[in-house]
Amino acid sequence: MPNKVIRCYCGFVAEGDDGQLVVAVQGHVREVHQMEYTREQVLAMAEPLD
Ligand SMILES: [Zn+2]
């Protein structure tokens, strides 16, 4: 599973495989933005990482 990167509009950056990104970003948006993202919403934000 290739690693991907997600850059939140607030400056938060998460890297990892799909499972790591979902955990990291769901936790981030819950804590910082008081939002709930589904797995599909998180993965839709992911960009390939070289
Ligand atoms: Zn953020």
mmCIF file of the protein (N, C-alpha, C, O) and its ligand, coordinates in Angstrom:
data_MODEL
# 
_entry.id   MODEL 
# 
loop_
_entity.id 
_entity.type 
_entity.pdbx_number_of_molecules 
1 polymer     1 
2 non-polymer 1 
# 
_entity_poly.entity_id                      1 
_entity_poly.type                           'polypeptide(L)' 
_entity_poly.nstd_linkage                   no 
_entity_poly.nstd_monomer                   no 
_entity_poly.pdbx_seq_one_letter_code       MPNKVIRCYCGFVAEGDDGQLVVAVQGHVREVHQMEYTREQVLAMAEPLD 
_entity_poly.pdbx_seq_one_letter_code_can   MPNKVIRCYCGFVAEGDDGQLVVAVQGHVREVHQMEYTREQVLAMAEPLD 
_entity_poly.pdbx_strand_id                 A 
# 
loop_
_entity_poly_seq.entity_id 
_entity_poly_seq.num 
_entity_poly_seq.mon_id 
_entity_poly_seq.hetero 
1 1  MET n 
1 2  PRO n 
1 3  ASN n 
1 4  LYS n 
1 5  VAL n 
1 6  ILE n 
1 7  ARG n 
1 8  CYS n 
1 9  TYR n 
1 10 CYS n 
1 11 GLY n 
1 12 PHE n 
1 13 VAL n 
1 14 ALA n 
1 15 GLU n 
1 16 GLY n 
1 17 ASP n 
1 18 ASP n 
1 19 GLY n 
1 20 GLN n 
1 21 LEU n 
1 22 VAL n 
1 23 VAL n 
1 24 ALA n 
1 25 VAL n 
1 26 GLN n 
1 27 GLY n 
1 28 HIS n 
1 29 VAL n 
1 30 ARG n 
1 31 GLU n 
1 32 VAL n 
1 33 HIS n 
1 34 GLN n 
1 35 MET n 
1 36 GLU n 
1 37 TYR n 
1 38 THR n 
1 39 ARG n 
1 40 GLU n 
1 41 GLN n 
1 42 VAL n 
1 43 LEU n 
1 44 ALA n 
1 45 MET n 
1 46 ALA n 
1 47 GLU n 
1 48 PRO n 
1 49 LEU n 
1 50 ASP n 
# 
loop_
_struct_asym.id 
_struct_asym.entity_id 
A 1 
B 2 
# 
loop_
_chem_comp.id 
_chem_comp.type 
_chem_comp.mon_nstd_flag 
ALA 'L-peptide linking' y 
ARG 'L-peptide linking' y 
ASN 'L-peptide linking' y 
ASP 'L-peptide linking' y 
CYS 'L-peptide linking' y 
GLN 'L-peptide linking' y 
GLU 'L-peptide linking' y 
GLY 'peptide linking'   y 
HIS 'L-peptide linking' y 
ILE 'L-peptide linking' y 
LEU 'L-peptide linking' y 
LYS 'L-peptide linking' y 
MET 'L-peptide linking' y 
PHE 'L-peptide linking' y 
PRO 'L-peptide linking' y 
THR 'L-peptide linking' y 
TYR 'L-peptide linking' y 
VAL 'L-peptide linking' y 
ZN  non-polymer         . 
# 
_pdbx_entity_nonpoly.entity_id   2 
_pdbx_entity_nonpoly.name        ? 
_pdbx_entity_nonpoly.comp_id     ZN 
# 
_pdbx_nonpoly_scheme.asym_id         B 
_pdbx_nonpoly_scheme.entity_id       2 
_pdbx_nonpoly_scheme.mon_id          ZN 
_pdbx_nonpoly_scheme.ndb_seq_num     1 
_pdbx_nonpoly_scheme.pdb_seq_num     101 
_pdbx_nonpoly_scheme.auth_seq_num    101 
_pdbx_nonpoly_scheme.pdb_mon_id      ZN 
_pdbx_nonpoly_scheme.auth_mon_id     ZN 
_pdbx_nonpoly_scheme.pdb_strand_id   A 
_pdbx_nonpoly_scheme.pdb_ins_code    . 
# 
loop_
_atom_site.group_PDB 
_atom_site.id 
_atom_site.type_symbol 
_atom_site.label_atom_id 
_atom_site.label_alt_id 
_atom_site.label_comp_id 
_atom_site.label_asym_id 
_atom_site.label_entity_id 
_atom_site.label_seq_id 
_atom_site.pdbx_PDB_ins_code 
_atom_site.Cartn_x 
_atom_site.Cartn_y 
_atom_site.Cartn_z 
_atom_site.occupancy 
_atom_site.B_iso_or_equiv 
_atom_site.pdbx_formal_charge 
_atom_site.auth_seq_id 
_atom_site.auth_comp_id 
_atom_site.auth_asym_id 
_atom_site.auth_atom_id 
_atom_site.pdbx_PDB_model_num 
ATOM   1   N  N  . MET A 1 1  ? 0.855   -1.199 0.000  1.00 0.00 ? 1   MET A N  1 
ATOM   2   C  CA . MET A 1 1  ? 0.000   0.000  0.000  1.00 0.00 ? 1   MET A CA 1 
ATOM   3   C  C  . MET A 1 1  ? 0.884   1.239  0.000  1.00 0.00 ? 1   MET A C  1 
ATOM   4   O  O  . MET A 1 1  ? 1.577   1.485  0.988  1.00 0.00 ? 1   MET A O  1 
ATOM   5   N  N  . PRO A 1 2  ? 0.886   2.026  -1.069 1.00 0.00 ? 2   PRO A N  1 
ATOM   6   C  CA . PRO A 1 2  ? 1.739   3.217  -1.114 1.00 0.00 ? 2   PRO A CA 1 
ATOM   7   C  C  . PRO A 1 2  ? 1.276   4.254  -0.114 1.00 0.00 ? 2   PRO A C  1 
ATOM   8   O  O  . PRO A 1 2  ? 0.083   4.386  0.161  1.00 0.00 ? 2   PRO A O  1 
ATOM   9   N  N  . ASN A 1 3  ? 2.223   4.981  0.420  1.00 0.00 ? 3   ASN A N  1 
ATOM   10  C  CA . ASN A 1 3  ? 1.879   6.053  1.345  1.00 0.00 ? 3   ASN A CA 1 
ATOM   11  C  C  . ASN A 1 3  ? 1.272   7.230  0.591  1.00 0.00 ? 3   ASN A C  1 
ATOM   12  O  O  . ASN A 1 3  ? 1.579   7.478  -0.574 1.00 0.00 ? 3   ASN A O  1 
ATOM   13  N  N  . LYS A 1 4  ? 0.409   7.936  1.289  1.00 0.00 ? 4   LYS A N  1 
ATOM   14  C  CA . LYS A 1 4  ? -0.252  9.118  0.729  1.00 0.00 ? 4   LYS A CA 1 
ATOM   15  C  C  . LYS A 1 4  ? -0.118  10.247 1.735  1.00 0.00 ? 4   LYS A C  1 
ATOM   16  O  O  . LYS A 1 4  ? 0.295   10.032 2.874  1.00 0.00 ? 4   LYS A O  1 
ATOM   17  N  N  . VAL A 1 5  ? -0.466  11.440 1.309  1.00 0.00 ? 5   VAL A N  1 
ATOM   18  C  CA . VAL A 1 5  ? -0.394  12.603 2.184  1.00 0.00 ? 5   VAL A CA 1 
ATOM   19  C  C  . VAL A 1 5  ? -1.733  13.344 2.131  1.00 0.00 ? 5   VAL A C  1 
ATOM   20  O  O  . VAL A 1 5  ? -2.380  13.426 1.087  1.00 0.00 ? 5   VAL A O  1 
ATOM   21  N  N  . ILE A 1 6  ? -2.122  13.876 3.280  1.00 0.00 ? 6   ILE A N  1 
ATOM   22  C  CA . ILE A 1 6  ? -3.301  14.741 3.372  1.00 0.00 ? 6   ILE A CA 1 
ATOM   23  C  C  . ILE A 1 6  ? -2.863  16.039 4.027  1.00 0.00 ? 6   ILE A C  1 
ATOM   24  O  O  . ILE A 1 6  ? -2.225  16.032 5.080  1.00 0.00 ? 6   ILE A O  1 
ATOM   25  N  N  . ARG A 1 7  ? -3.212  17.153 3.394  1.00 0.00 ? 7   ARG A N  1 
ATOM   26  C  CA . ARG A 1 7  ? -2.907  18.471 3.943  1.00 0.00 ? 7   ARG A CA 1 
ATOM   27  C  C  . ARG A 1 7  ? -4.221  19.157 4.291  1.00 0.00 ? 7   ARG A C  1 
ATOM   28  O  O  . ARG A 1 7  ? -5.006  19.507 3.410  1.00 0.00 ? 7   ARG A O  1 
ATOM   29  N  N  . CYS A 1 8  ? -4.445  19.342 5.577  1.00 0.00 ? 8   CYS A N  1 
ATOM   30  C  CA . CYS A 1 8  ? -5.649  20.056 6.019  1.00 0.00 ? 8   CYS A CA 1 
ATOM   31  C  C  . CYS A 1 8  ? -5.479  21.547 5.727  1.00 0.00 ? 8   CYS A C  1 
ATOM   32  O  O  . CYS A 1 8  ? -4.363  22.064 5.671  1.00 0.00 ? 8   CYS A O  1 
ATOM   33  N  N  . TYR A 1 9  ? -6.606  22.220 5.545  1.00 0.00 ? 9   TYR A N  1 
ATOM   34  C  CA . TYR A 1 9  ? -6.532  23.664 5.260  1.00 0.00 ? 9   TYR A CA 1 
ATOM   35  C  C  . TYR A 1 9  ? -5.934  24.458 6.405  1.00 0.00 ? 9   TYR A C  1 
ATOM   36  O  O  . TYR A 1 9  ? -5.519  25.600 6.205  1.00 0.00 ? 9   TYR A O  1 
ATOM   37  N  N  . CYS A 1 10 ? -5.878  23.882 7.607  1.00 0.00 ? 10  CYS A N  1 
ATOM   38  C  CA . CYS A 1 10 ? -5.316  24.591 8.766  1.00 0.00 ? 10  CYS A CA 1 
ATOM   39  C  C  . CYS A 1 10 ? -3.802  24.447 8.835  1.00 0.00 ? 10  CYS A C  1 
ATOM   40  O  O  . CYS A 1 10 ? -3.153  25.097 9.655  1.00 0.00 ? 10  CYS A O  1 
ATOM   41  N  N  . GLY A 1 11 ? -3.231  23.595 7.977  1.00 0.00 ? 11  GLY A N  1 
ATOM   42  C  CA . GLY A 1 11 ? -1.796  23.393 8.000  1.00 0.00 ? 11  GLY A CA 1 
ATOM   43  C  C  . GLY A 1 11 ? -1.374  22.032 8.512  1.00 0.00 ? 11  GLY A C  1 
ATOM   44  O  O  . GLY A 1 11 ? -0.210  21.655 8.381  1.00 0.00 ? 11  GLY A O  1 
ATOM   45  N  N  . PHE A 1 12 ? -2.299  21.291 9.093  1.00 0.00 ? 12  PHE A N  1 
ATOM   46  C  CA . PHE A 1 12 ? -2.010  19.944 9.569  1.00 0.00 ? 12  PHE A CA 1 
ATOM   47  C  C  . PHE A 1 12 ? -1.691  19.042 8.378  1.00 0.00 ? 12  PHE A C  1 
ATOM   48  O  O  . PHE A 1 12 ? -2.374  19.086 7.355  1.00 0.00 ? 12  PHE A O  1 
ATOM   49  N  N  . VAL A 1 13 ? -0.648  18.225 8.521  1.00 0.00 ? 13  VAL A N  1 
ATOM   50  C  CA . VAL A 1 13 ? -0.259  17.293 7.473  1.00 0.00 ? 13  VAL A CA 1 
ATOM   51  C  C  . VAL A 1 13 ? -0.179  15.899 8.063  1.00 0.00 ? 13  VAL A C  1 
ATOM   52  O  O  . VAL A 1 13 ? 0.404   15.702 9.130  1.00 0.00 ? 13  VAL A O  1 
ATOM   53  N  N  . ALA A 1 14 ? -0.764  14.930 7.373  1.00 0.00 ? 14  ALA A N  1 
ATOM   54  C  CA . ALA A 1 14 ? -0.679  13.533 7.781  1.00 0.00 ? 14  ALA A CA 1 
ATOM   55  C  C  . ALA A 1 14 ? -0.151  12.717 6.611  1.00 0.00 ? 14  ALA A C  1 
ATOM   56  O  O  . ALA A 1 14 ? -0.540  12.936 5.464  1.00 0.00 ? 14  ALA A O  1 
ATOM   57  N  N  . GLU A 1 15 ? 0.747   11.765 6.910  1.00 0.00 ? 15  GLU A N  1 
ATOM   58  C  CA . GLU A 1 15 ? 1.263   10.857 5.894  1.00 0.00 ? 15  GLU A CA 1 
ATOM   59  C  C  . GLU A 1 15 ? 1.092   9.426  6.375  1.00 0.00 ? 15  GLU A C  1 
ATOM   60  O  O  . GLU A 1 15 ? 1.118   9.155  7.576  1.00 0.00 ? 15  GLU A O  1 
ATOM   61  N  N  . GLY A 1 16 ? 0.918   8.525  5.440  1.00 0.00 ? 16  GLY A N  1 
ATOM   62  C  CA . GLY A 1 16 ? 0.841   7.119  5.817  1.00 0.00 ? 16  GLY A CA 1 
ATOM   63  C  C  . GLY A 1 16 ? -0.010  6.343  4.842  1.00 0.00 ? 16  GLY A C  1 
ATOM   64  O  O  . GLY A 1 16 ? -0.427  6.854  3.802  1.00 0.00 ? 16  GLY A O  1 
ATOM   65  N  N  . ASP A 1 17 ? -0.263  5.072  5.205  1.00 0.00 ? 17  ASP A N  1 
ATOM   66  C  CA . ASP A 1 17 ? -1.147  4.276  4.356  1.00 0.00 ? 17  ASP A CA 1 
ATOM   67  C  C  . ASP A 1 17 ? -2.607  4.639  4.685  1.00 0.00 ? 17  ASP A C  1 
ATOM   68  O  O  . ASP A 1 17 ? -2.869  5.462  5.562  1.00 0.00 ? 17  ASP A O  1 
ATOM   69  N  N  . ASP A 1 18 ? -3.529  4.022  3.979  1.00 0.00 ? 18  ASP A N  1 
ATOM   70  C  CA . ASP A 1 18 ? -4.932  4.410  4.132  1.00 0.00 ? 18  ASP A CA 1 
ATOM   71  C  C  . ASP A 1 18 ? -5.397  4.312  5.587  1.00 0.00 ? 18  ASP A C  1 
ATOM   72  O  O  . ASP A 1 18 ? -6.057  5.217  6.095  1.00 0.00 ? 18  ASP A O  1 
ATOM   73  N  N  . GLY A 1 19 ? -5.052  3.220  6.245  1.00 0.00 ? 19  GLY A N  1 
ATOM   74  C  CA . GLY A 1 19 ? -5.506  3.033  7.618  1.00 0.00 ? 19  GLY A CA 1 
ATOM   75  C  C  . GLY A 1 19 ? -4.958  4.083  8.563  1.00 0.00 ? 19  GLY A C  1 
ATOM   76  O  O  . GLY A 1 19 ? -5.674  4.583  9.431  1.00 0.00 ? 19  GLY A O  1 
ATOM   77  N  N  . GLN A 1 20 ? -3.680  4.419  8.392  1.00 0.00 ? 20  GLN A N  1 
ATOM   78  C  CA . GLN A 1 20 ? -3.055  5.434  9.240  1.00 0.00 ? 20  GLN A CA 1 
ATOM   79  C  C  . GLN A 1 20 ? -3.667  6.802  8.989  1.00 0.00 ? 20  GLN A C  1 
ATOM   80  O  O  . GLN A 1 20 ? -3.895  7.569  9.925  1.00 0.00 ? 20  GLN A O  1 
ATOM   81  N  N  . LEU A 1 21 ? -3.931  7.105  7.721  1.00 0.00 ? 21  LEU A N  1 
ATOM   82  C  CA . LEU A 1 21 ? -4.503  8.413  7.387  1.00 0.00 ? 21  LEU A CA 1 
ATOM   83  C  C  . LEU A 1 21 ? -5.899  8.570  7.970  1.00 0.00 ? 21  LEU A C  1 
ATOM   84  O  O  . LEU A 1 21 ? -6.245  9.629  8.492  1.00 0.00 ? 21  LEU A O  1 
ATOM   85  N  N  . VAL A 1 22 ? -6.690  7.525  7.881  1.00 0.00 ? 22  VAL A N  1 
ATOM   86  C  CA . VAL A 1 22 ? -8.057  7.617  8.394  1.00 0.00 ? 22  VAL A CA 1 
ATOM   87  C  C  . VAL A 1 22 ? -8.031  7.890  9.893  1.00 0.00 ? 22  VAL A C  1 
ATOM   88  O  O  . VAL A 1 22 ? -8.754  8.761  10.376 1.00 0.00 ? 22  VAL A O  1 
ATOM   89  N  N  . VAL A 1 23 ? -7.207  7.156  10.631 1.00 0.00 ? 23  VAL A N  1 
ATOM   90  C  CA . VAL A 1 23 ? -7.121  7.360  12.078 1.00 0.00 ? 23  VAL A CA 1 
ATOM   91  C  C  . VAL A 1 23 ? -6.619  8.769  12.395 1.00 0.00 ? 23  VAL A C  1 
ATOM   92  O  O  . VAL A 1 23 ? -7.185  9.462  13.240 1.00 0.00 ? 23  VAL A O  1 
ATOM   93  N  N  . ALA A 1 24 ? -5.553  9.184  11.709 1.00 0.00 ? 24  ALA A N  1 
ATOM   94  C  CA . ALA A 1 24 ? -4.930  10.468 12.022 1.00 0.00 ? 24  ALA A CA 1 
ATOM   95  C  C  . ALA A 1 24 ? -5.853  11.633 11.691 1.00 0.00 ? 24  ALA A C  1 
ATOM   96  O  O  . ALA A 1 24 ? -5.991  12.565 12.483 1.00 0.00 ? 24  ALA A O  1 
ATOM   97  N  N  . VAL A 1 25 ? -6.481  11.579 10.524 1.00 0.00 ? 25  VAL A N  1 
ATOM   98  C  CA . VAL A 1 25 ? -7.289  12.717 10.084 1.00 0.00 ? 25  VAL A CA 1 
ATOM   99  C  C  . VAL A 1 25 ? -8.632  12.750 10.802 1.00 0.00 ? 25  VAL A C  1 
ATOM   100 O  O  . VAL A 1 25 ? -9.120  13.827 11.142 1.00 0.00 ? 25  VAL A O  1 
ATOM   101 N  N  . GLN A 1 26 ? -9.236  11.591 11.037 1.00 0.00 ? 26  GLN A N  1 
ATOM   102 C  CA . GLN A 1 26 ? -10.481 11.610 11.813 1.00 0.00 ? 26  GLN A CA 1 
ATOM   103 C  C  . GLN A 1 26 ? -10.230 12.190 13.205 1.00 0.00 ? 26  GLN A C  1 
ATOM   104 O  O  . GLN A 1 26 ? -11.033 12.982 13.698 1.00 0.00 ? 26  GLN A O  1 
ATOM   105 N  N  . GLY A 1 27 ? -9.134  11.808 13.835 1.00 0.00 ? 27  GLY A N  1 
ATOM   106 C  CA . GLY A 1 27 ? -8.796  12.348 15.152 1.00 0.00 ? 27  GLY A CA 1 
ATOM   107 C  C  . GLY A 1 27 ? -8.520  13.837 15.093 1.00 0.00 ? 27  GLY A C  1 
ATOM   108 O  O  . GLY A 1 27 ? -8.950  14.591 15.966 1.00 0.00 ? 27  GLY A O  1 
ATOM   109 N  N  . HIS A 1 28 ? -7.803  14.260 14.065 1.00 0.00 ? 28  HIS A N  1 
ATOM   110 C  CA . HIS A 1 28 ? -7.470  15.673 13.907 1.00 0.00 ? 28  HIS A CA 1 
ATOM   111 C  C  . HIS A 1 28 ? -8.717  16.536 13.737 1.00 0.00 ? 28  HIS A C  1 
ATOM   112 O  O  . HIS A 1 28 ? -8.890  17.521 14.455 1.00 0.00 ? 28  HIS A O  1 
ATOM   113 N  N  . VAL A 1 29 ? -9.579  16.179 12.799 1.00 0.00 ? 29  VAL A N  1 
ATOM   114 C  CA . VAL A 1 29 ? -10.732 17.037 12.543 1.00 0.00 ? 29  VAL A CA 1 
ATOM   115 C  C  . VAL A 1 29 ? -11.717 17.012 13.716 1.00 0.00 ? 29  VAL A C  1 
ATOM   116 O  O  . VAL A 1 29 ? -12.429 17.986 13.961 1.00 0.00 ? 29  VAL A O  1 
ATOM   117 N  N  . ARG A 1 30 ? -11.749 15.894 14.430 1.00 0.00 ? 30  ARG A N  1 
ATOM   118 C  CA . ARG A 1 30 ? -12.629 15.824 15.596 1.00 0.00 ? 30  ARG A CA 1 
ATOM   119 C  C  . ARG A 1 30 ? -12.125 16.774 16.691 1.00 0.00 ? 30  ARG A C  1 
ATOM   120 O  O  . ARG A 1 30 ? -12.905 17.510 17.294 1.00 0.00 ? 30  ARG A O  1 
ATOM   121 N  N  . GLU A 1 31 ? -10.813 16.746 16.936 1.00 0.00 ? 31  GLU A N  1 
ATOM   122 C  CA . GLU A 1 31 ? -10.246 17.544 18.018 1.00 0.00 ? 31  GLU A CA 1 
ATOM   123 C  C  . GLU A 1 31 ? -10.193 19.029 17.673 1.00 0.00 ? 31  GLU A C  1 
ATOM   124 O  O  . GLU A 1 31 ? -10.522 19.880 18.500 1.00 0.00 ? 31  GLU A O  1 
ATOM   125 N  N  . VAL A 1 32 ? -9.775  19.333 16.435 1.00 0.00 ? 32  VAL A N  1 
ATOM   126 C  CA . VAL A 1 32 ? -9.459  20.715 16.076 1.00 0.00 ? 32  VAL A CA 1 
ATOM   127 C  C  . VAL A 1 32 ? -10.644 21.413 15.419 1.00 0.00 ? 32  VAL A C  1 
ATOM   128 O  O  . VAL A 1 32 ? -10.869 22.602 15.646 1.00 0.00 ? 32  VAL A O  1 
ATOM   129 N  N  . HIS A 1 33 ? -11.387 20.693 14.620 1.00 0.00 ? 33  HIS A N  1 
ATOM   130 C  CA . HIS A 1 33 ? -12.452 21.323 13.840 1.00 0.00 ? 33  HIS A CA 1 
ATOM   131 C  C  . HIS A 1 33 ? -13.854 20.899 14.271 1.00 0.00 ? 33  HIS A C  1 
ATOM   132 O  O  . HIS A 1 33 ? -14.843 21.365 13.706 1.00 0.00 ? 33  HIS A O  1 
ATOM   133 N  N  . GLN A 1 34 ? -13.942 20.024 15.261 1.00 0.00 ? 34  GLN A N  1 
ATOM   134 C  CA . GLN A 1 34 ? -15.232 19.522 15.741 1.00 0.00 ? 34  GLN A CA 1 
ATOM   135 C  C  . GLN A 1 34 ? -16.090 19.002 14.584 1.00 0.00 ? 34  GLN A C  1 
ATOM   136 O  O  . GLN A 1 34 ? -17.276 19.312 14.474 1.00 0.00 ? 34  GLN A O  1 
ATOM   137 N  N  . MET A 1 35 ? -15.446 18.195 13.721 1.00 0.00 ? 35  MET A N  1 
ATOM   138 C  CA . MET A 1 35 ? -16.156 17.596 12.599 1.00 0.00 ? 35  MET A CA 1 
ATOM   139 C  C  . MET A 1 35 ? -15.923 16.086 12.618 1.00 0.00 ? 35  MET A C  1 
ATOM   140 O  O  . MET A 1 35 ? -14.950 15.592 13.186 1.00 0.00 ? 35  MET A O  1 
ATOM   141 N  N  . GLU A 1 36 ? -16.845 15.375 11.981 1.00 0.00 ? 36  GLU A N  1 
ATOM   142 C  CA . GLU A 1 36 ? -16.706 13.933 11.839 1.00 0.00 ? 36  GLU A CA 1 
ATOM   143 C  C  . GLU A 1 36 ? -16.572 13.601 10.351 1.00 0.00 ? 36  GLU A C  1 
ATOM   144 O  O  . GLU A 1 36 ? -17.473 13.890 9.564  1.00 0.00 ? 36  GLU A O  1 
ATOM   145 N  N  . TYR A 1 37 ? -15.451 12.996 9.972  1.00 0.00 ? 37  TYR A N  1 
ATOM   146 C  CA . TYR A 1 37 ? -15.251 12.580 8.589  1.00 0.00 ? 37  TYR A CA 1 
ATOM   147 C  C  . TYR A 1 37 ? -15.388 11.068 8.503  1.00 0.00 ? 37  TYR A C  1 
ATOM   148 O  O  . TYR A 1 37 ? -14.906 10.339 9.370  1.00 0.00 ? 37  TYR A O  1 
ATOM   149 N  N  . THR A 1 38 ? -16.042 10.610 7.464  1.00 0.00 ? 38  THR A N  1 
ATOM   150 C  CA . THR A 1 38 ? -16.081 9.176  7.206  1.00 0.00 ? 38  THR A CA 1 
ATOM   151 C  C  . THR A 1 38 ? -14.750 8.750  6.579  1.00 0.00 ? 38  THR A C  1 
ATOM   152 O  O  . THR A 1 38 ? -13.965 9.579  6.119  1.00 0.00 ? 38  THR A O  1 
ATOM   153 N  N  . ARG A 1 39 ? -14.524 7.438  6.577  1.00 0.00 ? 39  ARG A N  1 
ATOM   154 C  CA . ARG A 1 39 ? -13.329 6.902  5.922  1.00 0.00 ? 39  ARG A CA 1 
ATOM   155 C  C  . ARG A 1 39 ? -13.259 7.377  4.465  1.00 0.00 ? 39  ARG A C  1 
ATOM   156 O  O  . ARG A 1 39 ? -12.187 7.727  3.970  1.00 0.00 ? 39  ARG A O  1 
ATOM   157 N  N  . GLU A 1 40 ? -14.415 7.384  3.784  1.00 0.00 ? 40  GLU A N  1 
ATOM   158 C  CA . GLU A 1 40 ? -14.430 7.769  2.378  1.00 0.00 ? 40  GLU A CA 1 
ATOM   159 C  C  . GLU A 1 40 ? -14.065 9.248  2.220  1.00 0.00 ? 40  GLU A C  1 
ATOM   160 O  O  . GLU A 1 40 ? -13.361 9.620  1.281  1.00 0.00 ? 40  GLU A O  1 
ATOM   161 N  N  . GLN A 1 41 ? -14.542 10.078 3.129  1.00 0.00 ? 41  GLN A N  1 
ATOM   162 C  CA . GLN A 1 41 ? -14.211 11.511 3.051  1.00 0.00 ? 41  GLN A CA 1 
ATOM   163 C  C  . GLN A 1 41 ? -12.724 11.739 3.270  1.00 0.00 ? 41  GLN A C  1 
ATOM   164 O  O  . GLN A 1 41 ? -12.108 12.562 2.592  1.00 0.00 ? 41  GLN A O  1 
ATOM   165 N  N  . VAL A 1 42 ? -12.147 11.006 4.225  1.00 0.00 ? 42  VAL A N  1 
ATOM   166 C  CA . VAL A 1 42 ? -10.707 11.161 4.483  1.00 0.00 ? 42  VAL A CA 1 
ATOM   167 C  C  . VAL A 1 42 ? -9.915  10.732 3.258  1.00 0.00 ? 42  VAL A C  1 
ATOM   168 O  O  . VAL A 1 42 ? -9.020  11.451 2.813  1.00 0.00 ? 42  VAL A O  1 
ATOM   169 N  N  . LEU A 1 43 ? -10.233 9.578  2.716  1.00 0.00 ? 43  LEU A N  1 
ATOM   170 C  CA . LEU A 1 43 ? -9.431  9.057  1.607  1.00 0.00 ? 43  LEU A CA 1 
ATOM   171 C  C  . LEU A 1 43 ? -9.607  9.896  0.341  1.00 0.00 ? 43  LEU A C  1 
ATOM   172 O  O  . LEU A 1 43 ? -8.722  9.915  -0.514 1.00 0.00 ? 43  LEU A O  1 
ATOM   173 N  N  . ALA A 1 44 ? -10.723 10.578 0.215  1.00 0.00 ? 44  ALA A N  1 
ATOM   174 C  CA . ALA A 1 44 ? -10.938 11.459 -0.938 1.00 0.00 ? 44  ALA A CA 1 
ATOM   175 C  C  . ALA A 1 44 ? -10.001 12.656 -0.903 1.00 0.00 ? 44  ALA A C  1 
ATOM   176 O  O  . ALA A 1 44 ? -9.744  13.275 -1.935 1.00 0.00 ? 44  ALA A O  1 
ATOM   177 N  N  . MET A 1 45 ? -9.484  12.989 0.291  1.00 0.00 ? 45  MET A N  1 
ATOM   178 C  CA . MET A 1 45 ? -8.561  14.120 0.441  1.00 0.00 ? 45  MET A CA 1 
ATOM   179 C  C  . MET A 1 45 ? -7.115  13.721 0.167  1.00 0.00 ? 45  MET A C  1 
ATOM   180 O  O  . MET A 1 45 ? -6.253  14.586 0.011  1.00 0.00 ? 45  MET A O  1 
ATOM   181 N  N  . ALA A 1 46 ? -6.844  12.429 0.107  1.00 0.00 ? 46  ALA A N  1 
ATOM   182 C  CA . ALA A 1 46 ? -5.455  11.946 0.055  1.00 0.00 ? 46  ALA A CA 1 
ATOM   183 C  C  . ALA A 1 46 ? -4.847  12.151 -1.328 1.00 0.00 ? 46  ALA A C  1 
ATOM   184 O  O  . ALA A 1 46 ? -5.512  11.985 -2.351 1.00 0.00 ? 46  ALA A O  1 
ATOM   185 N  N  . GLU A 1 47 ? -3.558  12.517 -1.332 1.00 0.00 ? 47  GLU A N  1 
ATOM   186 C  CA . GLU A 1 47 ? -2.809  12.652 -2.578 1.00 0.00 ? 47  GLU A CA 1 
ATOM   187 C  C  . GLU A 1 47 ? -1.632  11.685 -2.529 1.00 0.00 ? 47  GLU A C  1 
ATOM   188 O  O  . GLU A 1 47 ? -1.094  11.414 -1.456 1.00 0.00 ? 47  GLU A O  1 
ATOM   189 N  N  . PRO A 1 48 ? -1.232  11.166 -3.686 1.00 0.00 ? 48  PRO A N  1 
ATOM   190 C  CA . PRO A 1 48 ? -0.089  10.245 -3.708 1.00 0.00 ? 48  PRO A CA 1 
ATOM   191 C  C  . PRO A 1 48 ? 1.185   10.929 -3.204 1.00 0.00 ? 48  PRO A C  1 
ATOM   192 O  O  . PRO A 1 48 ? 1.404   12.119 -3.431 1.00 0.00 ? 48  PRO A O  1 
ATOM   193 N  N  . LEU A 1 49 ? 2.002   10.159 -2.528 1.00 0.00 ? 49  LEU A N  1 
ATOM   194 C  CA . LEU A 1 49 ? 3.268   10.648 -2.008 1.00 0.00 ? 49  LEU A CA 1 
ATOM   195 C  C  . LEU A 1 49 ? 4.387   9.897  -2.744 1.00 0.00 ? 49  LEU A C  1 
ATOM   196 O  O  . LEU A 1 49 ? 4.384   8.666  -2.790 1.00 0.00 ? 49  LEU A O  1 
ATOM   197 N  N  . ASP A 1 50 ? 5.329   10.627 -3.309 1.00 0.00 ? 50  ASP A N  1 
ATOM   198 C  CA . ASP A 1 50 ? 6.413   9.975  -4.052 1.00 0.00 ? 50  ASP A CA 1 
ATOM   199 C  C  . ASP A 1 50 ? 7.303   9.157  -3.128 1.00 0.00 ? 50  ASP A C  1 
ATOM   200 O  O  . ASP A 1 50 ? 8.266   8.540  -3.583 1.00 0.00 ? 50  ASP A O  1 
HETATM 201 ZN ZN . ZN  B 2 .  ? -7.106  20.920 10.305 1.00 0.00 2 101 ZN  A ZN 1 
# 
